[in-house]
Amino acid sequence: MYRIWLLVDPRRALIGLTAWLGFLALLLHFIMLSTDRFNWIEGPRASRVKAAEIVPAPAPAALLGVTIG
């Protein structure tokens, strides 16, 4: 295992690892902020209208057998 460090400079490897993990952490946090469940800054967005809350449109008069006029 020690031979790997003879080929790779440990300082550059640790700096690269730190940069990669920092980028990955920021990426994951921004992905989490874009969801409703895990957005800890703005909270969840307004919920969508449920199907039970939708009022159906009234039926046209022609379907009810009512003549107008």
N, CA, C and O atoms as a GROMACS GRO file, in nm:
protein
  276
    1MET      N    1   0.082  -0.119   0.000
    1MET     CA    2   0.000   0.000   0.000
    1MET      C    3   0.087   0.127   0.000
    1MET      O    4   0.050   0.229  -0.058
    2TYR      N    5   0.202   0.120   0.065
    2TYR     CA    6   0.287   0.239   0.074
    2TYR      C    7   0.341   0.280  -0.063
    2TYR      O    8   0.381   0.395  -0.082
    3ARG      N    9   0.343   0.188  -0.159
    3ARG     CA   10   0.398   0.219  -0.290
    3ARG      C   11   0.309   0.316  -0.368
    3ARG      O   12   0.356   0.388  -0.457
    4ILE      N   13   0.182   0.318  -0.333
    4ILE     CA   14   0.092   0.414  -0.399
    4ILE      C   15   0.139   0.556  -0.370
    4ILE      O   16   0.137   0.643  -0.458
    5TRP      N   17   0.181   0.581  -0.243
    5TRP     CA   18   0.224   0.715  -0.204
    5TRP      C   19   0.360   0.751  -0.262
    5TRP      O   20   0.401   0.868  -0.259
    6LEU      N   21   0.430   0.653  -0.315
    6LEU     CA   22   0.554   0.683  -0.387
    6LEU      C   23   0.523   0.736  -0.527
    6LEU      O   24   0.602   0.810  -0.585
    7LEU      N   25   0.407   0.698  -0.581
    7LEU     CA   26   0.365   0.744  -0.714
    7LEU      C   27   0.285   0.874  -0.708
    7LEU      O   28   0.293   0.957  -0.799
    8VAL      N   29   0.207   0.892  -0.600
    8VAL     CA   30   0.117   1.006  -0.588
    8VAL      C   31   0.163   1.094  -0.473
    8VAL      O   32   0.194   1.044  -0.365
    9ASP      N   33   0.169   1.223  -0.496
    9ASP     CA   34   0.206   1.318  -0.391
    9ASP      C   35   0.092   1.325  -0.289
    9ASP      O   36  -0.020   1.361  -0.326
   10PRO      N   37   0.116   1.293  -0.163
   10PRO     CA   38   0.008   1.292  -0.062
   10PRO      C   39  -0.060   1.428  -0.044
   10PRO      O   40  -0.181   1.434  -0.021
   11ARG      N   41   0.017   1.537  -0.054
   11ARG     CA   42  -0.044   1.669  -0.037
   11ARG      C   43  -0.144   1.698  -0.148
   11ARG      O   44  -0.254   1.747  -0.122
   12ARG      N   45  -0.107   1.667  -0.271
   12ARG     CA   46  -0.199   1.691  -0.383
   12ARG      C   47  -0.320   1.599  -0.373
   12ARG      O   48  -0.432   1.641  -0.404
   13ALA      N   49  -0.301   1.476  -0.330
   13ALA     CA   50  -0.412   1.382  -0.316
   13ALA      C   51  -0.511   1.430  -0.210
   13ALA      O   52  -0.632   1.423  -0.230
   14LEU      N   53  -0.459   1.478  -0.097
   14LEU     CA   54  -0.548   1.524   0.010
   14LEU      C   55  -0.620   1.653  -0.028
   14LEU      O   56  -0.736   1.672   0.006
   15ILE      N   57  -0.551   1.742  -0.099
   15ILE     CA   58  -0.617   1.864  -0.146
   15ILE      C   59  -0.725   1.830  -0.247
   15ILE      O   60  -0.834   1.887  -0.244
   16GLY      N   61  -0.696   1.738  -0.338
   16GLY     CA   62  -0.796   1.695  -0.435
   16GLY      C   63  -0.915   1.627  -0.370
   16GLY      O   64  -1.030   1.650  -0.408
   17LEU      N   65  -0.889   1.543  -0.271
   17LEU     CA   66  -0.996   1.475  -0.199
   17LEU      C   67  -1.083   1.576  -0.123
   17LEU      O   68  -1.206   1.564  -0.123
   18THR      N   69  -1.020   1.674  -0.059
   18THR     CA   70  -1.095   1.777   0.014
   18THR      C   71  -1.181   1.860  -0.081
   18THR      O   72  -1.296   1.890  -0.052
   19ALA      N   73  -1.124   1.896  -0.195
   19ALA     CA   74  -1.200   1.975  -0.293
   19ALA      C   75  -1.318   1.894  -0.346
   19ALA      O   76  -1.429   1.947  -0.359
   20TRP      N   77  -1.296   1.767  -0.376
   20TRP     CA   78  -1.404   1.682  -0.429
   20TRP      C   79  -1.516   1.665  -0.326
   20TRP      O   80  -1.634   1.677  -0.360
   21LEU      N   81  -1.480   1.638  -0.202
   21LEU     CA   82  -1.582   1.618  -0.098
   21LEU      C   83  -1.656   1.748  -0.069
   21LEU      O   84  -1.776   1.745  -0.041
   22GLY      N   85  -1.588   1.862  -0.075
   22GLY     CA   86  -1.657   1.991  -0.057
   22GLY      C   87  -1.755   2.017  -0.169
   22GLY      O   88  -1.868   2.061  -0.144
   23PHE      N   89  -1.714   1.990  -0.292
   23PHE     CA   90  -1.806   2.006  -0.406
   23PHE      C   91  -1.924   1.913  -0.394
   23PHE      O   92  -2.038   1.954  -0.418
   24LEU      N   93  -1.900   1.788  -0.357
   24LEU     CA   94  -2.008   1.691  -0.342
   24LEU      C   95  -2.106   1.733  -0.232
   24LEU      O   96  -2.227   1.717  -0.247
   25ALA      N   97  -2.054   1.785  -0.122
   25ALA     CA   98  -2.140   1.831  -0.012
   25ALA      C   99  -2.228   1.947  -0.058
   25ALA      O  100  -2.348   1.948  -0.029
   26LEU      N  101  -2.171   2.045  -0.128
   26LEU     CA  102  -2.251   2.157  -0.178
   26LEU      C  103  -2.357   2.110  -0.277
   26LEU      O  104  -2.472   2.156  -0.272
   27LEU      N  105  -2.320   2.021  -0.366
   27LEU     CA  106  -2.414   1.969  -0.464
   27LEU      C  107  -2.531   1.899  -0.396
   27LEU      O  108  -2.647   1.922  -0.432
   28LEU      N  109  -2.503   1.815  -0.298
   28LEU     CA  110  -2.610   1.745  -0.228
   28LEU      C  111  -2.700   1.840  -0.149
   28LEU      O  112  -2.821   1.821  -0.144
   29HIS      N  113  -2.641   1.942  -0.089
   29HIS     CA  114  -2.723   2.038  -0.014
   29HIS      C  115  -2.815   2.116  -0.108
   29HIS      O  116  -2.931   2.141  -0.075
   30PHE      N  117  -2.765   2.155  -0.225
   30PHE     CA  118  -2.851   2.227  -0.318
   30PHE      C  119  -2.960   2.138  -0.374
   30PHE      O  120  -3.072   2.183  -0.399
   31ILE      N  121  -2.929   2.010  -0.396
   31ILE     CA  122  -3.033   1.916  -0.440
   31ILE      C  123  -3.140   1.902  -0.333
   31ILE      O  124  -3.259   1.901  -0.364
   32MET      N  125  -3.099   1.892  -0.208
   32MET     CA  126  -3.196   1.880  -0.099
   32MET      C  127  -3.280   2.007  -0.084
   32MET      O  128  -3.399   2.000  -0.053
   33LEU      N  129  -3.220   2.124  -0.107
   33LEU     CA  130  -3.296   2.248  -0.098
   33LEU      C  131  -3.400   2.260  -0.208
   33LEU      O  132  -3.496   2.336  -0.193
   34SER      N  133  -3.384   2.189  -0.318
   34SER     CA  134  -3.480   2.199  -0.427
   34SER      C  135  -3.602   2.111  -0.405
   34SER      O  136  -3.695   2.116  -0.485
   35THR      N  137  -3.605   2.030  -0.298
   35THR     CA  138  -3.720   1.945  -0.270
   35THR      C  139  -3.810   2.011  -0.167
   35THR      O  140  -3.765   2.096  -0.090
   36ASP      N  141  -3.938   1.974  -0.167
   36ASP     CA  142  -4.032   2.028  -0.069
   36ASP      C  143  -4.006   1.973   0.070
   36ASP      O  144  -4.019   2.044   0.169
   37ARG      N  145  -3.971   1.847   0.077
   37ARG     CA  146  -3.958   1.781   0.206
   37ARG      C  147  -3.838   1.830   0.287
   37ARG      O  148  -3.846   1.843   0.409
   38PHE      N  149  -3.727   1.857   0.220
   38PHE     CA  150  -3.604   1.888   0.290
   38PHE      C  151  -3.558   2.032   0.272
   38PHE      O  152  -3.441   2.061   0.297
   39ASN      N  153  -3.645   2.123   0.230
   39ASN     CA  154  -3.607   2.263   0.216
   39ASN      C  155  -3.619   2.330   0.353
   39ASN      O  156  -3.728   2.368   0.395
   40TRP      N  157  -3.507   2.344   0.423
   40TRP     CA  158  -3.508   2.397   0.558
   40TRP      C  159  -3.501   2.549   0.562
   40TRP      O  160  -3.509   2.607   0.670
   41ILE      N  161  -3.487   2.613   0.447
   41ILE     CA  162  -3.480   2.760   0.445
   41ILE      C  163  -3.619   2.820   0.423
   41ILE      O  164  -3.663   2.902   0.503
   42GLU      N  165  -3.687   2.780   0.317
   42GLU     CA  166  -3.817   2.838   0.284
   42GLU      C  167  -3.934   2.756   0.336
   42GLU      O  168  -4.046   2.806   0.342
   43GLY      N  169  -3.911   2.632   0.373
   43GLY     CA  170  -4.019   2.545   0.415
   43GLY      C  171  -4.090   2.489   0.294
   43GLY      O  172  -4.056   2.522   0.181
   44PRO      N  173  -4.190   2.404   0.316
   44PRO     CA  174  -4.259   2.344   0.202
   44PRO      C  175  -4.342   2.447   0.125
   44PRO      O  176  -4.395   2.542   0.183
   45ARG      N  177  -4.353   2.425  -0.004
   45ARG     CA  178  -4.435   2.513  -0.088
   45ARG      C  179  -4.583   2.484  -0.063
   45ARG      O  180  -4.616   2.384   0.000
   46ALA      N  181  -4.669   2.571  -0.112
   46ALA     CA  182  -4.813   2.550  -0.096
   46ALA      C  183  -4.852   2.420  -0.164
   46ALA      O  184  -4.807   2.390  -0.275
   47SER      N  185  -4.935   2.342  -0.096
   47SER     CA  186  -4.972   2.213  -0.151
   47SER      C  187  -5.067   2.230  -0.269
   47SER      O  188  -5.139   2.330  -0.279
   48ARG      N  189  -5.065   2.134  -0.354
   48ARG     CA  190  -5.153   2.137  -0.470
   48ARG      C  191  -5.296   2.108  -0.428
   48ARG      O  192  -5.320   2.050  -0.322
   49VAL      N  193  -5.392   2.146  -0.510
   49VAL     CA  194  -5.533   2.124  -0.480
   49VAL      C  195  -5.562   1.975  -0.488
   49VAL      O  196  -5.528   1.909  -0.585
   50LYS      N  197  -5.626   1.923  -0.385
   50LYS     CA  198  -5.661   1.782  -0.382
   50LYS      C  199  -5.783   1.757  -0.470
   50LYS      O  200  -5.861   1.848  -0.496
   51ALA      N  201  -5.799   1.635  -0.514
   51ALA     CA  202  -5.909   1.600  -0.603
   51ALA      C  203  -6.045   1.621  -0.534
   51ALA      O  204  -6.144   1.653  -0.601
   52ALA      N  205  -6.052   1.602  -0.404
   52ALA     CA  206  -6.178   1.618  -0.333
   52ALA      C  207  -6.219   1.765  -0.322
   52ALA      O  208  -6.337   1.794  -0.302
   53GLU      N  209  -6.125   1.856  -0.334
   53GLU     CA  210  -6.155   1.998  -0.322
   53GLU      C  211  -6.200   2.062  -0.453
   53GLU      O  212  -6.248   2.176  -0.454
   54ILE      N  213  -6.186   1.991  -0.561
   54ILE     CA  214  -6.223   2.044  -0.692
   54ILE      C  215  -6.374   2.034  -0.708
   54ILE      O  216  -6.432   1.926  -0.691
   55VAL      N  217  -6.437   2.146  -0.741
   55VAL     CA  218  -6.583   2.147  -0.761
   55VAL      C  219  -6.609   2.122  -0.909
   55VAL      O  220  -6.556   2.194  -0.994
   56PRO      N  221  -6.690   2.020  -0.941
   56PRO     CA  222  -6.716   1.994  -1.083
   56PRO      C  223  -6.800   2.106  -1.146
   56PRO      O  224  -6.881   2.169  -1.079
   57ALA      N  225  -6.779   2.128  -1.273
   57ALA     CA  226  -6.855   2.229  -1.345
   57ALA      C  227  -6.999   2.182  -1.360
   57ALA      O  228  -7.023   2.062  -1.372
   58PRO      N  229  -7.095   2.274  -1.360
   58PRO     CA  230  -7.234   2.233  -1.378
   58PRO      C  231  -7.256   2.174  -1.518
   58PRO      O  232  -7.192   2.214  -1.614
   59ALA      N  233  -7.349   2.081  -1.525
   59ALA     CA  234  -7.378   2.016  -1.653
   59ALA      C  235  -7.448   2.115  -1.746
   59ALA      O  236  -7.527   2.197  -1.700
   60PRO      N  237  -7.422   2.107  -1.875
   60PRO     CA  238  -7.492   2.194  -1.970
   60PRO      C  239  -7.642   2.166  -1.969
   60PRO      O  240  -7.686   2.055  -1.941
   61ALA      N  241  -7.720   2.270  -2.000
   61ALA     CA  242  -7.866   2.260  -1.998
   61ALA      C  243  -7.916   2.154  -2.097
   61ALA      O  244  -8.018   2.090  -2.070
   62ALA      N  245  -7.849   2.134  -2.210
   62ALA     CA  246  -7.894   2.038  -2.308
   62ALA      C  247  -7.889   1.896  -2.254
   62ALA      O  248  -7.972   1.814  -2.292
   63LEU      N  249  -7.794   1.867  -2.168
   63LEU     CA  250  -7.784   1.733  -2.111
   63LEU      C  251  -7.890   1.708  -2.006
   63LEU      O  252  -7.927   1.593  -1.982
   64LEU      N  253  -7.941   1.814  -1.944
   64LEU     CA  254  -8.043   1.800  -1.842
   64LEU      C  255  -8.184   1.798  -1.901
   64LEU      O  256  -8.281   1.775  -1.829
   65GLY      N  257  -8.195   1.820  -2.027
   65GLY     CA  258  -8.327   1.822  -2.092
   65GLY      C  259  -8.400   1.952  -2.074
   65GLY      O  260  -8.522   1.958  -2.093
   66VAL      N  261  -8.331   2.055  -2.040
   66VAL     CA  262  -8.393   2.186  -2.018
   66VAL      C  263  -8.376   2.267  -2.146
   66VAL      O  264  -8.268   2.274  -2.203
   67THR      N  265  -8.486   2.328  -2.189
   67THR     CA  266  -8.479   2.415  -2.306
   67THR      C  267  -8.482   2.558  -2.259
   67THR      O  268  -8.560   2.595  -2.171
   68ILE      N  269  -8.397   2.637  -2.317
   68ILE     CA  270  -8.388   2.777  -2.279
   68ILE      C  271  -8.450   2.859  -2.394
   68ILE      O  272  -8.416   2.841  -2.511
   69GLY      N  273  -8.540   2.946  -2.356
   69GLY     CA  274  -8.589   3.035  -2.458
   69GLY      C  275  -8.730   3.033  -2.479
   69GLY      O  276  -8.781   3.106  -2.564
   0.00000   0.00000   0.00000
